[in-house]
């Protein structure tokens, strides 16, 4: 029996599949050449670095010296070096590469320790979660920071699991150094606390051994960032050290913003909607279902360790970031891979045992997409004047963006045609699979629908709404 090309990629080339999916997800945004306010700021800093040659404390045209951790600006400047100037393409390379690398490492790491289907769906849930997707397509350092921290944690787990803490793989301090140079001291404090708690709950090492390990990891990880801090002190004096270190300390201990408690709930949309729908069909026996318990005795030990590690990482990142002073949803990003693995297990359980929940979820998303397509068709046929319809609700600048959006919804726009057809195909596929009633295929079709909807939103809606 021949397998389709999609089945072949999924079964035989999962890494290639994930790379392809990640690249496709960032292409519409890059082709539109859209910058958010933060993107513009980072681009200006990278341009200043190239023009001035100062890679430590570049001074902007306004006279303000940039004292933030420099990793993102360095990467943008390095990617722009071959062409000699900063462009839309070169500015998006660092975040796009970090996005792809992170997803590949998530697939490889969990793929070694849990079942393949759980791993693959874990990765797809991450790709189609709102916050991870947004971090991957925009220019901020959030996805870069997340990649450094998460890969560093993966390597620390493997260091204990395979080598029992013998030696110190060089990749660990490299990753944590990168995290420090991207977001400050949170890039080393959080991973060390997580790894320390994990070693403690293993009940395998003495407290002295754990502290010794954390000390060596921390010391080696601070070597490269210390060079930047020392050079920054030479150029900016004591004021630089005071401002940069104070900002780092403040970000670790401030407890003022409670809104972040809801950040993972919003950031994991639309999948949190599925979890919400599932609550109405659960009973007490579902929490001890054998579908969520390992049946292969040979896998129990490793799977328990990976679940323990993921639980500690997810809880620690949510708790520690909640205590910090930053209010951005993206500060929770390093927790997402560890939360997603449990979500994937639960989603598979729903698919196998509570299929009506998956069908309801797919039906809700299909209805939303269907209504969107109807509105687009009405705009294409000029049956509604969208700009006139919303003109009383938006100020002048927003109204101009809406006019650009209406102009983009045209058969003269090649990107619109491609993305609209893809979204239409994904809707038809989801509806067809719901009629066929093959539960796992309904789940994958729903993921495909979400992915194509993101492409359309990035390439057409956001791409034009933000152009002004």
VMD Tcl script that draws the C-alpha trace (Angstrom):
set ca {
  {0.00 0.00 0.00}
  {1.46 3.37 -1.04}
  {1.61 6.19 1.43}
  {0.84 9.77 0.45}
  {3.56 12.39 0.34}
  {2.23 13.96 3.54}
  {2.20 10.62 5.36}
  {5.75 9.95 4.17}
  {6.98 13.29 5.50}
  {5.18 12.74 8.80}
  {6.39 9.16 9.33}
  {9.81 9.14 7.67}
  {10.94 12.77 7.69}
  {9.47 14.39 10.82}
  {12.36 16.85 11.23}
  {12.10 17.95 7.61}
  {8.34 18.31 8.06}
  {8.73 20.56 11.10}
  {11.38 22.70 9.39}
  {9.13 23.09 6.35}
  {6.11 24.02 8.49}
  {8.12 26.58 10.48}
  {9.55 28.19 7.35}
  {6.12 28.40 5.74}
  {4.73 30.07 8.84}
  {7.21 32.98 8.69}
  {7.27 33.57 4.92}
  {4.04 35.65 4.58}
  {5.14 38.01 7.35}
  {8.62 38.52 5.89}
  {7.31 39.02 2.35}
  {5.01 41.77 3.60}
  {7.96 43.61 5.13}
  {6.00 44.60 8.23}
  {7.63 46.15 11.30}
  {6.07 46.52 14.71}
  {7.19 49.38 16.98}
  {9.66 47.06 18.72}
  {10.95 45.84 15.36}
  {11.75 49.39 14.29}
  {13.68 50.06 17.50}
  {15.77 46.88 17.18}
  {16.47 47.61 13.53}
  {17.71 51.10 14.37}
  {20.09 49.71 17.00}
  {21.49 47.12 14.59}
  {21.95 49.82 11.94}
  {23.81 51.99 14.45}
  {26.11 49.06 15.28}
  {26.99 48.58 11.61}
  {27.54 52.27 10.98}
  {29.50 53.07 14.16}
  {31.33 49.78 14.62}
  {30.54 49.91 18.35}
  {29.22 46.44 19.29}
  {29.18 47.05 23.05}
  {27.29 50.28 23.81}
  {26.07 51.79 20.53}
  {24.93 55.41 20.75}
  {21.75 56.28 18.84}
  {21.30 59.46 16.79}
  {19.14 60.80 19.61}
  {22.19 60.62 21.88}
  {20.79 57.76 23.95}
  {23.16 54.87 24.68}
  {21.73 51.36 24.35}
  {22.47 49.37 27.51}
  {20.16 46.39 26.95}
  {21.67 42.90 26.52}
  {23.00 42.95 22.96}
  {22.46 39.44 21.55}
  {19.48 40.27 19.30}
  {21.17 43.38 17.91}
  {24.40 41.45 17.35}
  {22.61 38.71 15.43}
  {20.73 41.20 13.24}
  {23.95 43.08 12.53}
  {25.85 39.85 11.74}
  {23.10 38.70 9.35}
  {23.22 42.12 7.68}
  {27.01 42.21 7.27}
  {27.14 40.42 3.86}
  {24.95 43.09 2.24}
  {26.36 45.97 4.28}
  {23.02 47.28 5.51}
  {20.01 46.18 7.55}
  {17.07 44.94 5.45}
  {13.68 43.39 6.17}
  {15.02 39.94 5.32}
  {18.21 40.17 7.39}
  {16.36 41.48 10.44}
  {14.02 38.50 10.50}
  {16.70 35.83 10.02}
  {17.71 35.53 13.73}
  {14.19 35.04 15.08}
  {13.20 32.76 12.20}
  {16.29 30.57 12.68}
  {15.76 30.46 16.45}
  {12.12 29.49 15.87}
  {13.07 26.61 13.56}
  {15.94 25.41 15.78}
  {13.74 25.48 18.89}
  {11.04 23.35 17.25}
  {13.59 20.86 15.94}
  {15.13 20.49 19.40}
  {11.67 20.05 20.97}
  {10.96 17.28 18.47}
  {14.33 15.59 19.03}
  {14.32 15.90 22.82}
  {10.83 14.64 23.56}
  {11.07 12.16 20.68}
  {13.81 10.30 22.54}
  {11.76 9.95 25.71}
  {8.05 9.78 24.87}
  {5.98 8.29 22.07}
  {6.41 9.75 18.60}
  {2.79 10.80 18.15}
  {2.84 12.68 21.46}
  {6.09 14.38 20.43}
  {4.87 15.39 16.99}
  {1.61 16.82 18.32}
  {3.55 18.62 21.08}
  {5.56 20.41 18.39}
  {2.46 21.20 16.31}
  {0.67 22.62 19.36}
  {3.63 24.94 19.92}
  {3.74 26.06 16.31}
  {0.01 26.83 16.29}
  {-0.15 28.47 19.74}
  {-0.72 32.22 19.53}
  {2.25 33.48 21.55}
  {4.88 31.11 20.12}
  {3.72 31.84 16.58}
  {3.82 35.61 17.18}
  {7.28 35.38 18.75}
  {8.52 33.38 15.78}
  {7.42 35.86 13.12}
  {8.28 39.13 14.86}
  {11.67 40.67 15.47}
  {11.92 40.67 19.28}
  {14.47 38.62 21.17}
  {11.83 36.52 22.93}
  {12.06 33.46 20.68}
  {15.87 33.71 20.71}
  {15.91 33.84 24.51}
  {13.48 30.92 24.66}
  {15.63 28.85 22.31}
  {18.76 29.44 24.41}
  {17.02 28.62 27.71}
  {15.02 25.59 26.53}
  {17.91 24.00 24.63}
  {20.13 24.62 27.67}
  {17.59 22.83 29.89}
  {17.33 19.96 27.41}
  {21.10 19.55 27.48}
  {21.18 19.67 31.29}
  {18.56 16.91 31.46}
  {20.61 14.80 29.05}
  {23.76 15.54 31.06}
  {22.18 13.98 34.13}
  {20.27 11.23 32.32}
  {23.13 9.97 30.15}
  {26.33 11.11 31.87}
  {25.14 11.32 35.52}
  {26.68 14.82 35.81}
  {30.18 13.68 34.78}
  {32.11 16.40 33.00}
  {30.31 19.47 31.71}
  {29.14 19.58 28.07}
  {30.31 22.88 26.58}
  {26.91 23.40 24.93}
  {25.30 24.11 28.35}
  {27.33 27.24 29.27}
  {27.11 28.40 25.65}
  {23.31 28.27 25.72}
  {23.03 29.95 29.12}
  {25.54 32.63 28.12}
  {23.39 33.35 25.09}
  {20.31 33.59 27.31}
  {22.04 36.10 29.63}
  {23.14 38.23 26.69}
  {19.57 38.20 25.36}
  {17.45 38.87 28.47}
  {19.81 39.43 31.38}
  {20.32 37.40 34.54}
  {16.93 35.68 34.23}
  {18.61 33.61 31.51}
  {20.77 31.86 34.12}
  {18.80 32.16 37.36}
  {15.68 30.41 36.08}
  {17.42 27.44 34.39}
  {19.68 26.82 37.40}
  {16.75 26.88 39.82}
  {14.79 24.47 37.61}
  {17.71 22.07 37.24}
  {18.48 22.29 40.95}
  {14.88 21.42 41.92}
  {14.90 18.58 39.41}
  {18.07 17.08 40.87}
  {16.66 17.48 44.38}
  {13.40 15.65 43.55}
  {15.32 12.80 41.92}
  {16.55 11.86 45.43}
  {19.74 10.66 43.78}
  {22.32 13.33 44.66}
  {23.37 14.98 47.89}
  {22.65 18.65 48.49}
  {26.38 19.38 48.33}
  {26.63 17.69 44.94}
  {23.67 19.66 43.60}
  {25.05 22.99 44.78}
  {28.47 22.12 43.37}
  {26.99 21.31 39.98}
  {24.95 24.52 39.91}
  {28.01 26.56 40.91}
  {30.15 25.18 38.09}
  {27.40 25.62 35.51}
  {26.75 29.18 36.68}
  {30.42 30.11 36.78}
  {31.19 28.85 33.27}
  {28.00 30.45 31.89}
  {28.97 33.88 33.23}
  {32.36 33.99 31.50}
  {31.28 35.45 28.13}
  {28.62 37.84 29.55}
  {31.22 39.14 32.02}
  {33.39 40.22 29.08}
  {30.50 42.31 27.73}
  {29.75 43.81 31.16}
  {33.42 44.70 31.71}
  {33.73 46.29 28.27}
  {30.45 48.12 28.86}
  {31.83 49.41 32.15}
  {34.96 50.65 30.37}
  {32.82 52.61 27.91}
  {29.87 53.62 30.08}
  {31.46 53.73 33.50}
  {29.73 52.99 36.79}
  {26.45 54.41 35.47}
  {26.20 51.59 32.92}
  {26.75 48.91 35.57}
  {24.29 50.53 37.93}
  {21.51 50.86 35.33}
  {21.94 47.45 33.69}
  {22.37 45.46 36.90}
  {19.52 47.31 38.61}
  {17.22 46.51 35.70}
  {18.16 42.81 35.88}
  {17.60 42.62 39.63}
  {14.31 44.49 39.31}
  {13.08 42.01 36.72}
  {13.71 39.13 39.11}
  {12.07 40.36 42.31}
  {9.29 42.83 41.41}
  {5.80 41.54 42.28}
  {3.58 44.30 40.97}
  {1.86 42.87 37.88}
  {-0.78 40.18 38.46}
  {-2.17 40.27 34.93}
  {0.54 37.86 33.80}
  {-1.24 35.05 35.62}
  {-3.45 34.75 32.55}
  {-0.60 34.94 30.04}
  {-0.26 31.19 29.33}
  {-4.04 30.92 28.95}
  {-4.07 33.61 26.26}
  {-0.73 32.59 24.77}
  {-1.88 29.01 24.12}
  {-4.98 30.09 22.19}
  {-6.77 28.50 20.41}
  {-5.85 25.30 22.27}
  {-7.01 26.63 25.63}
  {-10.47 26.77 24.03}
  {-10.23 23.01 23.47}
  {-9.22 22.45 27.09}
  {-12.15 24.59 28.22}
  {-14.59 22.59 26.08}
  {-13.25 19.33 27.48}
  {-14.01 20.31 31.09}
  {-17.73 19.78 30.56}
  {-17.31 16.13 29.59}
  {-14.88 14.92 32.24}
  {-15.59 12.66 35.18}
  {-13.42 11.51 38.05}
  {-12.35 8.31 36.25}
  {-10.78 10.34 33.45}
  {-8.02 11.56 35.75}
  {-6.81 8.00 36.32}
  {-7.41 6.73 32.81}
  {-4.92 4.17 31.61}
  {-4.55 6.17 28.40}
  {-2.48 8.66 30.35}
  {-0.45 6.06 32.20}
  {2.56 4.23 30.73}
  {1.81 0.67 29.73}
  {5.32 -0.35 28.68}
  {7.33 -1.12 31.82}
  {10.62 -0.42 30.03}
  {9.57 3.19 29.40}
  {8.26 3.98 32.86}
  {11.50 5.23 34.41}
  {12.50 7.56 31.57}
  {8.96 8.83 31.02}
  {8.58 9.57 34.72}
  {11.83 11.54 34.66}
  {10.79 13.56 31.62}
  {7.40 14.26 33.20}
  {9.05 15.33 36.44}
  {11.49 17.58 34.61}
  {8.76 19.11 32.44}
  {6.48 19.65 35.42}
  {9.18 21.46 37.40}
  {10.16 23.57 34.39}
  {6.58 24.57 33.57}
  {5.63 25.40 37.17}
  {8.91 27.19 37.90}
  {8.78 29.42 34.82}
  {5.17 30.40 35.44}
  {5.79 31.04 39.14}
  {9.11 32.86 38.75}
  {7.95 35.01 35.87}
  {4.80 35.86 37.80}
  {7.03 37.16 40.58}
  {9.12 39.21 38.16}
  {8.31 42.76 37.17}
  {7.80 42.13 33.44}
  {4.23 42.07 32.17}
  {4.78 40.71 28.66}
  {3.13 37.44 27.73}
  {6.37 36.41 26.04}
  {8.21 36.13 29.37}
  {6.42 32.82 29.83}
  {7.67 31.44 26.52}
  {10.33 29.05 27.95}
  {7.53 27.26 29.83}
  {5.53 26.58 26.67}
  {7.39 23.45 25.41}
  {7.07 21.83 28.84}
  {3.39 22.70 29.11}
  {2.75 21.60 25.52}
  {3.96 18.05 26.14}
  {1.24 17.53 28.77}
  {-1.31 19.24 26.56}
  {-0.41 16.87 23.72}
  {-0.93 13.83 25.94}
  {-4.29 15.21 27.03}
  {-5.34 16.11 23.48}
  {-4.50 12.57 22.32}
  {-6.54 11.19 25.21}
  {-9.50 13.37 24.17}
  {-9.07 12.24 20.58}
  {-9.18 8.59 21.58}
  {-11.78 8.69 24.35}
  {-13.75 11.95 24.09}
  {-13.89 12.48 20.35}
  {-16.96 14.69 20.55}
  {-14.80 17.35 22.27}
  {-12.43 17.41 19.29}
  {-15.41 17.58 16.95}
  {-16.94 20.50 18.87}
  {-13.60 22.33 18.84}
  {-13.16 21.70 15.12}
  {-16.73 22.83 14.53}
  {-16.22 26.12 16.39}
  {-13.02 26.94 14.47}
  {-14.59 25.90 11.16}
  {-17.55 28.18 11.81}
  {-15.27 31.14 12.54}
  {-13.22 30.51 9.38}
  {-16.38 29.98 7.33}
  {-17.78 33.33 8.47}
  {-14.46 34.97 7.60}
  {-14.58 33.48 4.11}
  {-18.16 34.71 3.66}
  {-17.10 38.26 4.60}
  {-14.17 38.06 2.18}
  {-16.43 36.88 -0.65}
  {-18.82 39.75 0.06}
  {-15.89 42.17 -0.11}
  {-14.65 40.65 -3.37}
  {-18.07 40.91 -4.98}
  {-18.53 44.49 -3.68}
  {-21.74 43.52 -1.95}
  {-20.53 45.32 1.19}
  {-18.41 48.43 1.61}
  {-16.23 47.30 4.49}
  {-14.49 50.65 4.94}
  {-17.78 52.53 5.14}
  {-19.20 49.92 7.50}
  {-16.46 50.35 10.12}
  {-15.60 54.02 9.53}
  {-17.61 55.20 12.54}
  {-15.71 52.87 14.88}
  {-12.09 53.67 13.97}
  {-9.99 56.87 13.98}
  {-8.29 58.18 10.86}
  {-5.00 56.27 11.05}
  {-6.70 52.95 11.71}
  {-9.18 53.65 8.93}
  {-6.30 54.08 6.48}
  {-4.98 50.67 7.49}
  {-8.43 49.17 6.94}
  {-8.50 50.71 3.46}
  {-5.17 49.03 2.74}
  {-6.65 45.76 3.97}
  {-9.66 46.12 1.68}
  {-7.34 46.82 -1.26}
  {-5.31 43.69 -0.41}
  {-8.45 41.54 -0.63}
  {-8.32 41.37 -4.39}
  {-7.74 38.78 -7.09}
  {-4.93 41.04 -8.33}
  {-2.95 40.21 -5.18}
  {-1.10 36.91 -5.71}
  {-0.40 36.41 -2.00}
  {-4.09 36.87 -1.20}
  {-5.08 34.27 -3.80}
  {-2.61 31.69 -2.46}
  {-3.43 32.20 1.21}
  {-7.18 32.40 0.62}
  {-7.14 29.16 -1.37}
  {-5.07 27.48 1.36}
  {-7.52 28.58 4.03}
  {-10.44 27.37 1.93}
  {-8.75 23.99 1.37}
  {-8.07 23.63 5.10}
  {-11.73 24.37 5.87}
  {-12.95 21.82 3.32}
  {-10.46 19.26 4.64}
  {-11.61 19.76 8.23}
  {-15.30 19.47 7.30}
  {-14.59 16.36 5.21}
  {-12.67 14.66 8.05}
  {-15.49 15.49 10.48}
  {-17.87 13.62 8.18}
  {-15.46 10.67 7.91}
  {-15.29 10.50 11.74}
  {-11.67 9.38 11.97}
  {-10.72 11.10 15.20}
  {-6.97 11.49 14.73}
  {-7.44 12.85 11.22}
  {-9.94 15.38 12.57}
  {-7.26 16.58 15.00}
  {-4.63 16.95 12.27}
  {-7.11 18.65 9.97}
  {-7.92 21.13 12.74}
  {-4.22 21.86 13.21}
  {-3.97 22.42 9.46}
  {-6.95 24.81 9.64}
  {-5.33 26.83 12.45}
  {-2.02 26.95 10.60}
  {-3.59 28.20 7.35}
  {-5.64 30.76 9.28}
  {-2.43 32.10 10.82}
  {-0.87 32.38 7.36}
  {-3.84 34.40 6.13}
  {-3.87 36.64 9.20}
  {-0.11 37.29 8.95}
  {0.03 37.76 5.20}
  {-3.17 39.72 4.59}
  {-4.80 41.08 7.73}
  {-1.84 41.95 10.01}
  {0.41 42.57 7.04}
  {-1.81 45.45 5.93}
  {-3.14 46.67 9.28}
  {0.42 47.29 10.52}
  {1.85 48.78 7.36}
  {1.09 52.28 8.54}
}
mol new
graphics top color blue
foreach p $ca { graphics top sphere $p radius 0.5 }
foreach p [lrange $ca 0 end-1] q [lrange $ca 1 end] { graphics top cylinder $p $q radius 0.2 }
display resetview
